[in-house]
Amino acid sequence: MITIRAMNRADVPEVHRIEVLSFRSPWSKQALAGELTNRVAHYLVAEVDGHVAGYCGMWVLFEECHITNIAVEPGSRHGGIGKALMIAAMQVGDYFGASEMTLEVRETNRIAQDLYAKMDFEQQGFRKRYYTDTGEGALLLWNVNIQRTVQNNACIQDSFALQWETFEKRGTEK
């Protein structure tokens, strides 16, 4: 069973380890730790057998939820953790007032693009040379109804436990 909860300071080293294994230009430990004090940021970690196997970061601003980063450690990929994190992020985004979700994905990252398509994301734009490390462009993707996606993927919710009590209602109250 996958357990998803809010990231805390003790998780930063493991989240950073996954970040380094997953991205060419990883965020620093300091940047990840800084997100814990960002009023609009909400970071989730996915644990399997007590071990952090993935994470997802997002900013909730008004009705929009922007995924800042999401990654699963290489040895745990293709086991449903990424999909569980996306559904949990949509639930948490909805909890904090978002109805839509957006993200950027490398134009060459077909695996991530396939996951996002299954999560009802559609391309709404393209950012040329968005990734400075390679000069690649990014597809700008939107899901305009995250509640519908959560409802349509109810069976996925049986694969993880979301620990609601770890999320503080802060920063986005209406």
C-alpha positions in Angstrom: 0.0 0.0 0.0 1.2 3.5 -0.9 0.9 6.1 1.9 0.8 9.7 0.8 1.2 12.5 3.3 2.5 16.1 3.5 6.3 16.5 3.2 8.1 17.6 6.3 11.6 18.9 7.0 12.9 15.3 7.8 11.9 14.2 4.3 14.0 16.8 2.5 17.2 14.6 2.1 15.2 11.7 0.6 13.2 14.0 -1.7 16.4 15.6 -2.8 17.9 12.2 -3.5 15.0 11.4 -5.7 15.2 14.8 -7.3 18.9 14.3 -8.2 18.2 10.8 -9.6 15.3 12.2 -11.7 16.3 15.5 -13.2 19.2 17.0 -15.1 18.9 20.3 -13.2 17.7 19.2 -9.7 16.4 21.6 -7.1 18.8 22.1 -4.2 18.0 20.9 -0.7 17.7 24.5 0.4 15.1 25.2 -2.4 13.1 22.1 -1.4 13.2 23.0 2.3 12.2 26.6 1.4 9.0 25.3 -0.1 7.9 24.1 3.4 7.6 27.8 4.4 6.0 28.9 1.1 2.3 29.7 1.9 1.0 28.5 -1.4 3.2 25.4 -1.7 2.0 21.9 -0.8 4.4 19.0 -1.1 3.4 15.3 -0.9 5.6 12.3 -0.4 4.6 8.7 -1.3 5.9 6.1 1.1 6.0 2.4 0.4 6.9 0.2 3.4 8.0 3.3 5.3 10.4 4.4 2.6 10.0 7.6 0.6 9.6 6.4 -3.0 8.3 9.6 -4.7 7.1 13.1 -4.2 5.0 15.8 -5.8 5.2 19.6 -5.3 2.5 22.1 -6.2 1.5 25.7 -5.7 -2.2 26.5 -5.2 -3.1 30.0 -6.3 -6.8 30.8 -6.3 -8.5 28.2 -8.5 -5.3 27.0 -10.1 -2.9 24.3 -8.9 0.5 24.3 -10.6 2.6 21.2 -10.3 6.2 22.4 -9.7 7.8 18.9 -9.7 7.0 15.3 -9.4 9.3 12.3 -9.4 9.5 8.6 -8.4 12.7 7.0 -7.6 14.0 4.8 -10.5 13.6 1.5 -8.7 9.9 2.2 -7.9 8.8 3.5 -11.3 6.0 1.8 -13.2 4.3 0.6 -10.0 1.5 3.2 -9.9 3.2 5.7 -7.5 3.2 8.5 -10.1 -0.5 8.1 -10.8 -1.3 7.9 -7.1 0.6 11.1 -6.5 -1.2 12.9 -9.3 -4.6 11.8 -8.0 -3.6 12.8 -4.4 -2.3 16.1 -5.7 -5.7 16.8 -7.3 -7.5 15.9 -4.1 -5.2 18.2 -2.1 -5.5 20.9 -4.7 -9.3 20.7 -4.5 -9.1 20.8 -0.7 -7.2 24.1 -1.0 -9.6 25.6 -3.5 -8.2 24.7 -6.9 -10.5 23.4 -9.7 -7.8 23.3 -12.4 -4.2 22.0 -12.6 -1.4 22.9 -14.8 2.2 21.8 -15.4 5.1 21.9 -17.9 6.7 18.7 -19.3 9.7 18.3 -21.5 8.7 17.9 -25.1 10.8 14.6 -25.3 9.4 13.1 -22.0 6.8 10.7 -23.6 6.4 8.6 -20.5 5.3 11.6 -18.4 3.2 12.9 -21.3 1.4 9.5 -21.4 0.7 9.6 -17.7 -0.7 13.2 -17.9 -2.9 12.3 -20.9 -4.5 9.5 -18.7 -5.1 12.2 -16.1 -7.1 14.3 -18.5 -4.4 16.9 -19.2 -4.5 18.6 -22.6 -1.8 20.8 -24.3 -2.7 24.4 -24.1 0.6 25.9 -25.1 4.3 25.5 -25.8 7.2 27.2 -24.1 10.2 27.4 -26.4 13.6 26.7 -24.8 12.0 26.4 -21.4 14.6 24.0 -20.0 17.9 25.8 -19.9 20.0 22.7 -19.4 19.2 21.3 -22.8 17.3 24.1 -24.6 14.3 21.9 -24.9 10.8 23.2 -25.1 8.0 22.4 -22.7 4.4 21.4 -23.4 2.1 23.5 -21.3 -0.6 21.1 -20.1 -3.9 21.8 -18.3 -6.6 19.7 -16.6 -9.6 22.0 -16.4 -11.7 19.9 -14.0 -9.6 18.0 -11.4 -12.7 16.9 -9.5 -14.0 15.0 -12.5 -10.6 13.4 -13.0 -10.6 12.3 -9.3 -14.1 10.9 -9.7 -13.2 9.1 -12.9 -10.2 7.5 -11.3 -11.9 6.4 -8.1 -10.4 2.9 -8.5 -6.9 4.3 -8.2 -7.7 5.6 -4.8 -7.9 2.0 -3.5 -4.1 1.8 -4.1 -3.1 4.5 -1.7 -3.9 6.0 1.6 -3.9 9.8 1.8 -3.2 11.0 5.3 -5.3 14.1 5.4 -4.4 15.1 8.9 -0.9 16.0 7.7 -2.1 18.8 5.5 -2.6 22.2 7.1 -5.4 24.5 5.8 -3.3 27.6 5.1 -2.5 30.2 2.6 -5.5 29.7 0.3 -8.5 30.2 2.4 -11.3 32.0 0.7 
